[in-house]
Amino acid sequence: MIQKGLRRQPGKPTGIVGRIVGYIMDIYNREDNHWTSSLLEISETSKVLEVGFGTGLAIADAAKITTRGHVYGIELSQTMLQVAQKRNQNAIKSDRVSLQLGNVMALPFEDNYFDCVYSINCIYFWEPPTQGLAEIYRVLKPEGTVAITARNKDNEVYARWKPHLVRDLLQSSGFVDVKPLNGLNPKHPIYCAIGTKPFT
Ligand SMILES: C[S@@+](CC[C@H](N)C(=O)[O-])C[C@H]1O[C@@H](n2cnc3c(N)ncnc32)[C@H](O)[C@@H]1O
């Protein structure tokens, strides 16, 4: 029972246990967050969305660049929302970052709004993933960028999320020029699948 609860926590960290899980993610996923941020081709005027921002590390990275744009984030977990709001409080106060509860399955944003939408260690929890990707496609502007970062592991848990499978999911969702890029640390295997929404 306790084991099951702990396994569920990364998909929606909740309460005191969720805060501890968030603290662990903050350390363990730090590299994933900073590396993904470094790949995003965003400018100071970009409108950017992160799905499932957890403790808000990559939100802070993006906000350093988008000084005249805006960074939005949606997150399923109230506990993570509070942690990320605290981390990004100055950017929120100066109206450069907006964080809210939400679900990738029904994004609370208008069509063709963002220059870039990214998500780190979160696609595993979208059921079905194609619905989340369809929503990301809808809210991206034509020529906007999607970036999905995930673990590149051979065990059963991650078998569904191998780079070529996520590339295929992105392509079947309508994205073009999809390239899975490998992380730089072989001891911590991750990849980021980056694609573009075409003009239709
Ligand atoms: C494993 S954590 C990763 C957090 C952060 N991106 C990182 O890499 O440290 C997954 C996060 O995605 C959130 N999440 C899961 N499913 C979601 C959904 N359908 N929509 C939005 N957020 C979701 C969870 O609440 C959790 O905070």
The ligand as an ORCA input file, in Angstrom:
! r2SCAN-3c Opt
* xyz 0 1
  C       8.136     13.227    -12.440
  S       7.506     14.838    -12.145
  C       8.662     15.852    -13.078
  C       8.663     17.288    -12.669
  C       9.639     18.198    -13.400
  N       9.243     18.402    -14.765
  C      11.024     17.637    -13.335
  O      11.560     17.143    -14.339
  O      11.601     17.683    -12.240
  C       6.032     14.921    -13.171
  C       5.224     16.175    -12.883
  O       4.202     16.279    -13.877
  C       2.959     16.564    -13.257
  N       1.896     15.995    -14.116
  C       1.594     14.683    -14.269
  N       0.594     14.521    -15.137
  C       0.250     15.765    -15.568
  C      -0.742     16.243    -16.463
  N      -1.583     15.388    -17.071
  N      -0.830     17.576    -16.680
  C       0.023     18.425    -16.016
  N       0.976     18.027    -15.148
  C       1.096     16.716    -14.914
  C       3.056     15.922    -11.884
  O       2.187     16.499    -10.941
  C       4.529     16.119    -11.541
  O       4.776     17.315    -10.830
*
